[in-house]
């Protein structure tokens, strides 16, 4: 902290100044980079002022108590957007952040969201605090969307639902529940996974390890490795699963594969923990995208499910989501909900209301609900069309015989290109295609018009830039 005091006297003396700089640093006084022995005045942060008739100046500099805090590294995903902004090339593409864009590469606010907001304005709804658990109408709607209104877990009131701060906040609240009531329990996460998963569990002091998921040889699912790792985990571990549209790979298990995954989790008495960020946005169907969660619930398993409405309703900035805990009894669900509320209170007190009312109003109105489903189908359909165009462009440009069909087999917002870190850096530095260094791209931010440009860059990077050692090791093992 630097403080300065200047005083001007009317005397007409020649201009003189006394400058006294004090900084307490390891028992020394510091001026610039030069150290002088001596004590700093303990009772006053400033040195004594000396007056030379015209100008009197005193400057004191104190070392910050936060001097030991180092600069944090940039976020690997959000940092892509910063690099994109700094790139002045007119051809540049930002395929980093998972946010939907129109064919013109512009942000899209759903028409049904605008209608819901207009209704809220007409009603003159207030801005009072919500209860800790959130808006009751939202909690009811989101649980029914996830499990189905007629699902026994809903009918028997066995689901504890608490509104959270989108998917991240809901995951973090669940992590706090695990840390407090399952001390020492480990969470298994897929390799690879969404970058923030590790941050969330680290911050909550919940131990985690990885299970195999992505097979670089096939650019597909390593089901055998996944099942082996889940089977080897300590009994009663939490297994974090992506309900649909796996991030970052876009690779989802088939219904038959989900059955095998459920078998081993049930056999080892593990607890399934779903992250559902794309319900309705992956396939265009709310029911199809919730099939994996409903499969586990139908087996009578207790499970956790985090939800987000950032993608399927485009409510990125509203931070609206939920954590659901399916319990074996209504009594257990009531107790779990009470503890989730207890954990939420010192974290953020209560959640925001605007996004919750948008969701509740849309789901609660049959006409708006049908409009929403139509818009989700439109968004999911555009992404599928872009995937097809990208596959066609790559197949036409790449004469090596490489099979690019994995692009069509993947689903949802993201695609794992198989490009190494070095190749991905080439995409950015040479071709101005900004993407994460693990080779993930957001297909939702690509347009049909840009597919040719992206295909050229991808083929060039894949064939003319060497793989890094990490990628070579993945292929070997």
C-alpha positions in Angstrom: 0.0 0.0 0.0 1.5 3.4 -1.0 0.3 6.7 0.7 1.3 10.2 -0.3 0.8 13.5 1.4 1.6 16.9 -0.3 1.4 20.3 1.4 2.1 23.7 -0.3 3.2 26.8 1.7 2.9 30.4 0.5 6.5 31.2 1.1 8.5 32.1 -2.0 11.5 30.0 -1.1 13.3 28.0 -3.8 11.6 24.7 -4.7 12.9 21.9 -2.4 11.4 18.6 -1.4 12.0 16.0 1.3 11.1 12.5 0.2 11.0 9.8 2.8 10.0 6.3 1.7 9.4 3.6 4.3 8.8 -0.1 3.7 8.9 -2.7 6.3 10.4 -5.7 4.7 12.1 -8.3 6.8 13.2 -5.7 9.4 14.6 -3.3 6.8 13.6 -0.1 5.2 13.4 -0.3 1.4 13.7 2.5 -1.2 13.2 1.0 -4.7 15.5 -2.0 -4.8 18.1 -0.6 -2.3 17.8 -1.7 1.4 18.8 0.4 4.4 19.1 -0.7 7.9 16.8 1.1 10.3 13.5 0.9 12.1 10.1 2.0 10.8 7.9 4.1 13.0 5.7 1.7 14.8 3.0 4.2 15.9 2.4 5.9 12.6 2.6 4.6 9.0 4.1 7.8 7.7 7.5 9.3 8.2 7.8 12.8 9.8 7.1 15.6 7.4 10.0 18.0 6.7 9.1 21.6 5.5 11.4 23.5 3.2 9.1 26.6 2.8 7.3 25.7 -0.4 6.9 22.0 -0.9 6.5 19.3 1.8 6.1 15.7 0.8 5.8 12.4 2.7 5.5 9.0 1.0 5.1 5.7 2.8 5.0 2.2 1.2 4.0 -0.9 3.1 4.5 -4.4 1.9 1.2 -6.2 1.1 0.1 -8.9 3.5 -0.8 -10.8 0.2 2.8 -10.7 -1.1 3.1 -14.5 -0.8 0.1 -15.1 -3.2 1.4 -16.1 -6.6 -0.4 -15.5 -9.9 -2.8 -18.3 -10.8 -2.4 -19.9 -14.2 -5.1 -19.0 -16.8 -8.1 -21.3 -17.1 -7.4 -23.7 -19.9 -10.9 -23.3 -21.4 -11.8 -19.7 -20.6 -8.2 -18.7 -21.6 -9.0 -19.8 -25.1 -11.4 -16.9 -25.4 -8.8 -14.4 -24.2 -6.3 -15.6 -26.9 -9.1 -15.4 -29.5 -9.8 -11.8 -28.6 -6.1 -10.9 -28.9 -5.9 -12.6 -32.4 -6.3 -9.9 -35.1 -6.6 -12.4 -38.0 -10.0 -12.0 -39.8 -10.3 -15.8 -40.4 -10.0 -16.7 -36.7 -12.3 -19.2 -35.1 -13.1 -19.7 -31.4 -14.0 -23.4 -30.8 -13.1 -23.4 -27.1 -15.9 -22.5 -24.8 -19.1 -24.7 -24.9 -21.7 -22.2 -25.9 -24.1 -22.6 -28.8 -23.8 -20.3 -31.8 -26.1 -19.7 -34.8 -25.0 -20.4 -38.4 -23.8 -16.8 -38.4 -21.7 -17.6 -35.3 -23.8 -15.3 -33.1 -25.1 -16.1 -29.5 -28.6 -17.4 -29.5 -31.3 -16.5 -27.0 -34.2 -19.0 -27.3 -37.5 -17.5 -28.5 -39.3 -19.4 -25.7 -37.0 -17.8 -23.1 -37.9 -14.4 -24.4 -41.6 -15.3 -24.1 -41.2 -16.6 -20.6 -39.4 -13.4 -19.6 -42.1 -11.2 -21.1 -44.7 -13.1 -19.1 -42.7 -12.5 -15.9 -42.6 -8.8 -16.7 -46.3 -8.7 -17.3 -47.0 -10.4 -14.0 -44.7 -7.9 -12.2 -43.0 -10.7 -10.2 -41.0 -9.6 -7.2 -37.3 -10.1 -6.4 -37.6 -11.5 -2.9 -35.2 -14.0 -1.5 -35.8 -17.7 -2.4 -35.7 -20.3 0.3 -32.3 -22.0 0.7 -33.4 -25.0 -1.4 -34.6 -22.7 -4.2 -37.9 -22.2 -6.1 -40.3 -25.0 -5.3 -41.9 -24.9 -8.8 -38.4 -25.2 -10.4 -37.4 -28.1 -8.1 -40.5 -30.0 -9.0 -40.1 -29.4 -12.7 -36.5 -30.3 -12.9 -36.8 -33.6 -11.0 -39.8 -34.6 -13.2 -37.9 -33.7 -16.4 -34.9 -35.8 -15.3 -36.7 -38.9 -14.0 -40.1 -38.6 -15.6 -43.2 -37.4 -13.7 -44.6 -41.0 -13.2 -41.3 -42.5 -12.1 -41.6 -44.3 -8.7 -38.7 -42.3 -7.2 -40.9 -39.2 -7.8 -44.2 -40.7 -6.7 -42.6 -42.1 -3.5 -40.9 -38.8 -2.8 -37.4 -40.4 -2.7 -35.6 -37.6 -4.5 -34.0 -34.7 -2.5 -33.7 -31.8 -4.9 -32.0 -28.5 -4.2 -31.6 -25.7 -6.7 -27.9 -25.0 -7.4 -25.7 -22.5 -9.2 -25.9 -24.3 -12.5 -23.9 -27.5 -13.0 -20.7 -26.3 -11.4 -22.5 -25.2 -8.2 -24.6 -28.3 -8.0 -21.5 -30.5 -8.4 -19.7 -28.5 -5.7 -22.7 -28.9 -3.3 -22.7 -32.6 -3.8 -18.9 -32.7 -3.3 -19.4 -31.0 0.1 -22.0 -33.6 1.0 -19.6 -36.4 0.1 -16.7 -34.8 2.1 -18.9 -34.4 5.2 -20.9 -37.6 5.3 -18.6 -40.0 3.4 -15.2 -39.2 4.8 -12.4 -40.8 2.8 -14.6 -42.0 0.0 -13.1 -41.6 -3.4 -14.7 -40.2 -6.6 -13.7 -41.8 -9.9 -13.8 -39.6 -12.9 -13.4 -40.4 -16.6 -10.1 -39.9 -18.4 -10.5 -37.4 -19.9 -13.3 -35.3 -18.4 -14.5 -31.8 -18.1 -11.6 -29.7 -16.8 -13.5 -28.3 -13.8 -14.4 -31.7 -12.3 -10.9 -32.0 -10.8 -11.0 -28.4 -9.5 -14.4 -29.0 -7.8 -13.3 -32.2 -5.9 -9.9 -30.7 -5.1 -11.5 -27.6 -3.6 -13.9 -29.8 -1.6 -11.0 -32.0 -0.4 -12.6 -35.1 -1.9 -10.0 -37.6 -3.2 -10.4 -38.7 -6.8 -8.8 -41.0 -9.3 -9.5 -41.7 -13.0 -11.0 -44.6 -14.9 -10.2 -45.3 -18.5 -12.8 -43.9 -21.0 -11.3 -42.7 -24.2 -9.5 -45.1 -26.6 -7.2 -43.1 -28.9 -6.7 -46.1 -31.2 -10.4 -46.2 -32.1 -11.3 -42.6 -31.1 -14.1 -44.4 -29.2 -15.0 -45.8 -25.8 -12.6 -48.0 -23.9 -15.4 -50.0 -22.3 -13.1 -52.9 -21.1 -10.7 -50.5 -19.4 -13.6 -48.5 -17.9 -15.2 -51.6 -16.3 -11.9 -52.9 -15.1 -11.1 -49.6 -13.3 -14.5 -49.3 -11.8 -14.3 -52.9 -10.6 -10.9 -52.3 -9.0 -12.1 -49.2 -7.1 -12.6 -49.5 -3.3 -16.2 -50.6 -2.5 -18.6 -47.7 -2.0 -16.7 -45.3 -4.3 -18.6 -42.6 -6.1 -18.5 -43.1 -9.9 -18.9 -39.8 -11.8 -20.7 -40.5 -15.1 -21.7 -38.1 -17.9 -25.4 -38.7 -18.5 -25.2 -37.8 -22.2 -22.9 -36.0 -24.6 -19.7 -36.8 -22.8 -17.4 -33.7 -22.4 -14.8 -33.5 -23.9 -15.0 -36.6 -26.2 -18.7 -36.6 -27.4 -18.5 -40.4 -26.9 -21.4 -42.0 -25.1 -22.0 -45.6 -24.2 -24.7 -47.5 -26.1 -27.8 -48.7 -24.1 -26.2 -52.1 -23.9 -22.9 -50.7 -22.6 -24.8 -48.7 -20.0 -26.3 -51.9 -18.7 -22.8 -53.4 -18.3 -21.6 -50.3 -16.5 -24.6 -50.4 -14.2 -23.9 -54.1 -13.5 -20.3 -53.5 -12.2 -21.3 -50.4 -10.2 -24.1 -52.3 -8.5 -21.9 -55.4 -8.0 -19.2 -53.2 -6.2 -21.8 -51.3 -4.1 -20.6 -48.0 -5.7 -22.7 -44.9 -5.8 -23.4 -43.5 -9.3 -23.0 -39.7 -9.6 -24.3 -38.3 -12.9 -23.4 -35.0 -14.4 -26.3 -34.1 -16.8 -25.4 -30.8 -18.5 -27.0 -31.5 -21.9 -30.5 -33.1 -21.4 -32.4 -32.5 -24.7 -29.5 -30.7 -26.2 -27.5 -33.9 -27.2 -30.1 -35.8 -29.2 -32.9 -33.3 -29.3 -35.0 -35.5 -27.0 -35.3 -34.9 -23.2 -36.3 -38.5 -22.6 -33.6 -40.1 -24.7 -30.9 -38.0 -23.1 -32.1 -39.0 -19.6 -32.2 -42.7 -20.4 -28.9 -43.5 -18.6 -30.0 -41.9 -15.3 -33.5 -43.6 -15.5 -31.8 -47.0 -16.1 -29.9 -46.7 -12.8 -32.9 -45.4 -10.9 -35.0 -48.3 -12.2 -32.6 -50.7 -10.7 -33.3 -49.3 -7.3 -29.9 -47.7 -6.9 -29.2 -44.7 -4.8 -27.6 -42.0 -6.9 -26.7 -38.3 -7.3 -27.5 -36.2 -10.3 -26.3 -32.7 -11.1 -28.2 -30.7 -13.7 -27.6 -27.6 -15.7 -29.8 -25.4 -17.9 -27.0 -23.5 -19.5 -27.0 -25.4 -22.8 -30.5 -26.8 -23.3 -32.2 -23.4 -22.5 -29.2 -21.2 -23.3 -29.3 -19.8 -19.8 -25.5 -19.5 -19.4 -25.4 -16.4 -17.3 -28.4 -17.2 -15.1 -26.5 -20.0 -13.3 -29.5 -22.3 -13.0 -29.2 -26.0 -12.2 -30.0 -28.5 -9.4 -28.5 -31.4 -7.4 -30.8 -34.4 -7.0 -30.1 -37.3 -4.6 -32.2 -40.4 -5.1 -32.5 -42.2 -1.7 -34.0 -45.6 -0.7 -36.8 -44.0 1.3 -38.7 -40.7 1.6 -37.4 -40.3 5.1 -33.8 -40.5 3.9 -34.5 -38.0 1.1 -35.9 -35.5 3.7 -32.8 -35.8 5.8 -30.4 -35.5 2.9 -32.2 -32.4 1.7 -31.9 -30.8 5.1 -28.1 -31.3 5.0 -27.8 -30.0 1.5 -29.5 -26.9 2.7 -27.2 -26.7 5.7 -24.2 -26.9 3.3 -25.6 -24.3 0.9 -26.4 -21.7 3.6 -22.8 -20.7 4.3 -21.7 -21.1 0.6 -24.2 -18.8 -1.1 -27.2 -18.5 1.3 -29.8 -19.0 -1.4 -29.9 -19.3 -5.2 -30.9 -16.7 -7.8 -34.6 -16.5 -8.9 -34.7 -15.3 -12.5 -33.5 -18.5 -14.3 -35.5 -20.7 -11.9 -38.7 -18.9 -12.9 -37.9 -19.1 -16.6 -37.5 -22.9 -16.3 -40.6 -23.3 -14.1 -42.7 -21.1 -16.4 -41.7 -22.9 -19.6 -42.1 -26.5 -18.2 -45.4 -25.5 -16.5 -47.0 -24.2 -19.7 -47.8 -26.9 -22.3 -47.5 -24.5 -25.2 -44.1 -23.0 -24.1 -42.9 -26.5 -23.2 -43.6 -27.7 -26.8 -41.9 -24.6 -28.2 -38.8 -25.4 -26.1 -38.6 -29.0 -27.3 -38.8 -27.7 -30.9 -36.0 -25.2 -30.4 -33.9 -27.9 -28.7 -34.4 -30.2 -31.8 -33.4 -27.3 -34.0 -30.1 -26.6 -32.1 -29.3 -30.3 -31.9 -30.1 -30.7 -35.6 -27.8 -27.8 -36.6 -24.9 -29.5 -34.7 -25.6 -32.8 -36.4 -25.6 -31.1 -39.8 -22.3 -29.4 -39.0 -20.8 -32.8 -38.0 -21.9 -34.3 -41.4 -20.4 -31.3 -43.3 -17.2 -31.5 -41.4 -16.9 -35.2 -42.0 -17.5 -34.7 -45.7 -14.9 -31.9 -45.9 -12.2 -33.9 -44.1 -12.9 -37.0 -46.1 -12.6 -35.1 -49.4 -9.4 -33.2 -48.4 -7.5 -36.0 -46.6 -6.3 -38.5 -49.2 -4.4 -40.6 -46.6 -7.3 -43.0 -46.0 -7.8 -42.0 -42.4 -11.2 -42.8 -41.1 -12.9 -39.6 -39.9 -16.2 -41.3 -39.1 -15.7 -40.8 -35.4 -17.0 -37.3 -35.9 -20.4 -38.7 -36.9 -20.4 -41.2 -34.1 -19.8 -38.6 -31.4 -22.7 -36.7 -30.0 -23.5 -33.3 -28.5 -21.6 -30.0 -28.3 -18.1 -31.3 -28.4 -15.8 -33.4 -30.6 -12.5 -35.0 -29.6 -10.4 -34.6 -32.8 -7.6 -36.8 -31.8 -5.1 -34.0 -32.3 -2.2 -33.9 -29.9 -1.2 -30.8 -27.8 1.5 -29.9 -30.4 -1.0 -30.3 -33.3 -3.6 -28.3 -31.4 -1.1 -25.5 -30.8 -0.4 -25.5 -34.5 -4.1 -25.0 -35.2 -4.1 -21.9 -33.1 -0.7 -20.4 -33.9 -0.6 -21.0 -37.6 -4.3 -21.5 -38.6 -6.0 -19.2 -36.1 -8.3 -21.9 -34.9 -8.6 -21.5 -31.1 -9.2 -24.7 -29.2 -8.2 -26.4 -26.0 -4.8 -28.2 -26.1 -6.3 -31.6 -25.6 -7.8 -31.6 -29.1 -11.4 -30.8 -28.1 -13.5 -28.5 -30.2 -16.9 -27.1 -29.7 -18.9 -28.2 -32.8 -21.7 -25.8 -31.6 -19.4 -22.9 -32.4 -18.6 -24.1 -36.0 -20.7 -23.1 -39.0 -21.3 -24.9 -42.3 -19.5 -22.0 -44.0 -16.4 -22.5 -41.9 -16.2 -26.3 -42.2 -13.9 -26.2 -45.2 -11.5 -23.8 -43.5 -11.4 -26.0 -40.4 -10.9 -29.2 -42.4 -7.9 -27.7 -44.2 -6.4 -26.7 -40.9 -7.1 -30.1 -39.3 -5.6 -32.1 -42.2 -2.5 -29.9 -42.2 -1.9 -30.2 -38.5 -2.7 -33.9 -38.3 -0.3 -34.9 -41.1 2.4 -32.2 -41.0 2.9 -31.6 -37.3 4.4 -34.4 -35.2 2.6 -35.9 -32.2 3.9 -35.0 -28.8 5.4 -37.7 -26.5 2.3 -37.9 -24.3 0.1 -38.7 -27.3 2.6 -41.3 -28.6 2.6 -43.0 -25.2 -1.3 -43.1 -25.2 -1.2 -44.8 -28.5 1.4 -47.3 -27.3 -0.4 -48.2 -24.1 
